Amino acid sequence: MDIPIARNILWKNIISGIFTVSNQQTIINLENLGGNTMRYYEINEDMAKVAHDMMSFRDYKTGSRTAEYRAEVDRAYKIADEAVKYRPEMQEKIYGLADRYAKKLADNYNKRSRIGTMCPSVMISGGSNFPTRKKERQNNAYDNAMKEYQEIQKILEKIESIERGKDIIKSGDSNAIEQLEKKVAQMTAYQEMMKKVNAYYRKHKTLDGCPELTPDEIESLKAEMQSSWHYESKPYQTFALSNNRQNLRRYEHRLKQLKEAKEAGRSEDDMEFFKVVENTEIMRLQLIFDGKPDADVRSVLKSNGFRWSPKNSAWQRHLNTNGRYAMERVVKELRVMEG
């Protein structure tokens, strides 16, 4: 039986009362179905209700916060299941990341509920003697909690990156520049699309008819905007644009460095006991010795990030700014050792 199907069956059994669920932590044991143990961590429903009641006149639906949390965890394990299909040898690491995601997410949910109890909405308390400074502290705390939430989502990116390992752009690839240029173009187009969608919504107060989105994308984005974590009144929140812009700059900087290195070409510098090579073909900084270096030399190399490559018969690391700094340190230390 497939793990995702088995998990759904077990979850339905838990809901129907066949299994006993701890108040502290729900654990669905799937060891007989592949060694995976799925964990839901406790969501403080009492605190979630208080936070809700301090912000809204609507009745709080008992268990809704837990249900929202578990839906996110289910999605994480679905991503993990897909990754394991393609990388079964990394199953332990993949499900370990999924468990870390579930734990950190529960902590973040409870933190946001706790922040919600710090100060009521002005609609609830009324404007007379409203604690403005306290509300400002609450808003700042909530902004920080949402930044933490976005950091937690990066765990899912790690899981996905394991599955996509074959698609990672390596500087030593023959078409690395073309791949990076394509990636930069895609991210630039995505940034512009998000800005146009936000502008359309700001003007029309609806996503219906937005030329930048398909009908399915419109419905998906509408549903996302109804989520409790979507706290800005625009389709693409500030952090989404900021994160994409930062990643875009990182890829642009990497592309610039790679082009400069390729244009400079391969260089070699012969020292007395070793050779320093900037190998732009595979984008590696290399140290080549006549024979096996002594233990103290190998220690210097390893402490500066150089690793032995049997394929290239060289001690090497990535050719980038940090690599060049490391090379300078190594050469300086080796010259001292040579006397």
N, C-alpha and C positions, 0 to 999 in steps of 0.2 A: 504493500500500500504506500502511495506517495505521502511524504511528510505533510505537505499543505492540506491534503484531503483528511489525513488522520487528525491533524490539529483541529480542523473544523468540526469533526465528529466529537472530539473530546470537549471542545468548547461548548457545543450544543448540550452535551451531557452535563457539564458543569452548571449551565443555566437551568436545566431541568431538575437539578438537585441530585443527580446520580452520584456525583463526587462531592466530597467535603472540601470547602474552600476556606483557607485561613483568613482571619480578619487582617493579619499583618501582611501577607504576601500570597498571591496566587501562583502556584507552580504547576505547570502541565508537564509531566515527565514523558519525554518521547525517546528515551534511551533505546528502547527496543525497535525504534523506527529510524535509526541513523545516528544515535548518540547525542541528539539535540535536546536540551532542556530549556523550555520557554518560560520566562518569568514575567508576571505582571507585578509591579510593586504598588504598595498601598497609596491611594489618593485620599487625602483627608476630606471626606464629604461634608463633615460638619463645618469646617473652616471655609470650604467652597461655597456652602449655602450662606454663611454669614457675609462673605465677600459679595456674593450676588445680591443679597438683600440690601446691602449698603449702596448698591449702584442702580437697582432697578425695582419697579413696583410689581413686576411680573413674578409669579410664583416660581420657585426653584424646583426643577424636576429632579427628585432624588435619584442619584446615581448617574446623572448626565455628565458630570465632570469625569468620573471614572470611565464611562463609555467613550468619551472623546479621547481620553488618554490611551485606552486599549485599542482604539481604532488606529492610532498612530503607531503603536507598538506592533499591531498586526501587519501594518504596511512595512515596517522595518524587517520583520521576519519573512515577509513575502519577498523582499529584495534579497535577504540573506539566502532564502531557499533557491532563488534563481542563480545567485553567485555560486552556491555549492554545486549546482548541476554542472557548471562549467569548470569549477576549480575544486573538486572533491578533496584533493590533498590539503586544502586550506580550510576544511570544515571547522576545525576547532577555533581557529582565529576568527573566522567569519561570524560564527555564532557567539563568540566572546564579545565581538564588537556590538552585535545586536543586543546582548544582555547589558552591556555598558550603556547603550543608548536608552534602553528601557529604564534603567536605574536613574540616570541623569535626568531623563525626561520627567520622571515622577517627582524628583526633587525640585525641578523647575516649575512644574504645575503647582506643587504645594507652596513654593516660594511666591508665585504670583497670587495665589489665594491669600497668603499671609499679607502681602502688600495691599491687597484689596480691602483688608480689614483695618488698615491704618487710618483711613479717613473716608467718610461717606460722600456721596455725590451731593452737590448743592440742591439737586431736585429732591433728595430725600431729607436732608437736614434743614433746608431753607437758607436764605441768604443772610439772615441776621447773625452777626458774630461768626461768620463762616471762617474756619481756620485756614486762611490762604497759604501761609507758609507750610503748614502741615500737608496741604494738598500738593504743593510744589515738590516737597520731599517725596511724597507718594508717587508723583508722576516721574520724577527722576529715577526712583527705585524701579518703577515698572519698565522704563526705557532700558535700564541696565539688565533687567530680567529678560527682556525680549532679545537683547544682544546675546545673552547667554543661550537663549533658545536657538538662535541662529547658529551659534557655535556647535550646539548639540546636533543640529541637522547635518553638520559636516561629517559626523560619524557615518551617516548613510552614504555620503559621497565616498568615504573610504571603502565601504563595502562594495559599492558600485565600481570603484576603481580597480578592485581585485579582479572582478569579472572582465573589466575592460582593459586588463593589463596589456593585452596584445595591441591595443590601440593607443597606448601612451606614446607621445611624440618624444623620441630620443634624439639628442643633439647629434649623435653619430650616424643617424640614418641618412642615406644618400639624398632623400627628398625632404629632410627636416625643415628647410626654409620654406618650401612649398606648403608643407603641412601647417607650419606656424602662420603663414600668410593667410591660409584658408581659415584657420581658427580665429585669427584677429578679425577677419572680414565677417565671420558668423557672429562673433560677440558684439561687434560694432553694429551690425544690423539688428541684433536682439535689443541692444540698448536704445536704439532709435525707435524700434517698435514699441517698447514699454513706454517711452515718453509720449509717443503719438496716441497710444491707447489711453493713457492718463489724461492727455489734453482733450481727447474726444469725450471722455466721461465727465470731465470738468465742465465742458460746454453743454453737453446734452443731458447730463444727470442719468444716463443709462448707457449700457454697453450694446444694446440692440442696434443693429445696423452698422457697427464699427467695421470699417473696411479692412482693418489690420488683422482681424480675427475670423476664424471659421465659426459656423454655428455651434459646433461642439466645444470649441475653445471659449466661446462666449458663455455657454452654460456652465462649463467647468469653473471659469473665473467668477461667475456670479455665486456659485456654491462656496467657493473659497472665501469670498468677501463676507459671507455670513458666519464664518468660523469665528470663535471667540478670540483667537490669537490675531485676527486681522483687525488691528485697532485703528488703522487710518482709513479715511473715507475716500480712497482711490484704489483702483484695481491693483496696480503694482506699487507696493509700499517703498518707502525711502530706502530701507536697508537692501531691498532687492536691486535697486538701481545702483546703490553704493557698492555692493558686493561685486556686481558684474563689472562696474567701472574699474574697481581695484584689480580684479583678475585680468581685465583687458589691458591695463597698464603693465601688469606683470608679464603678460605674453608679448606685448610690444617691446618691452625692455629686453626680454630674452631674444626676440627676433633681431633686434638691433645688434646685440652682442654677437650673435651667431653670424650675421652678415659681415661684421667687422673682422671676426676671426677668420672666416673663409677668404675674405679679400686679402688679409695679411699673408695667408699661406703657411706652409710648414716651415718651422725653423728649428735649427739644432745648434747646441752650444757644447763643445767638448771641454770638460773639466779634466783634472789630472787622473781621477779614479772613476769617473762616471760621465755620462752624457745626459744633457737636459734637452728634451724634445717637446715642442708644441706641435702635436699631431692634429692638424685641422681636418683631416679626412675622417677621423673617428671622434674628434672633439675631446681629446685626452691630453693631459700634461703627463709626460713620461720621464722616468729616471731609469737609465739603462746602465748596468754594471757589467764588468767583464765576467764575473762569477757571482756566486751567492754572497751577498754582503754579510758582515759580521752581525751578531745578535744585537749589539748596541746600535748599529746603523739601522737594522730592521725596526728596532723600537722607535727610533726617530721618525722613520717613514710612516709607520702605523699610527703614531700619535698625531701625525699631521694629515691623516686621511688617505694616505697612499696604500693601495692594495696590489698584491702580486697578480699579474695576468699571464698565465701560462701561454695563452694564445699569442700574445704580443711580446712575450719574454721581456716584460718591463714592469716596473712599479708605477702605477698610474692613478689618476683621479680626474674628475671632470675638468675640462678646460673652461674656466670662467674666472671672474674676479677673485672669488674666495680661493680658488685653486692656485692662482698666481701668487697670492699672499702666502699661501702654504708652501709653495715652491721656494719662495724667497727665504722663508724661515728654515726650510730643510737645507738649502744650499749653504746658508750661513752657519748652521750647526755642523754640517759635515766638514766645512772648511776648518772650523775650530778643532774638530776631532782629528783631521788630517795633520794638524800642527803647523 
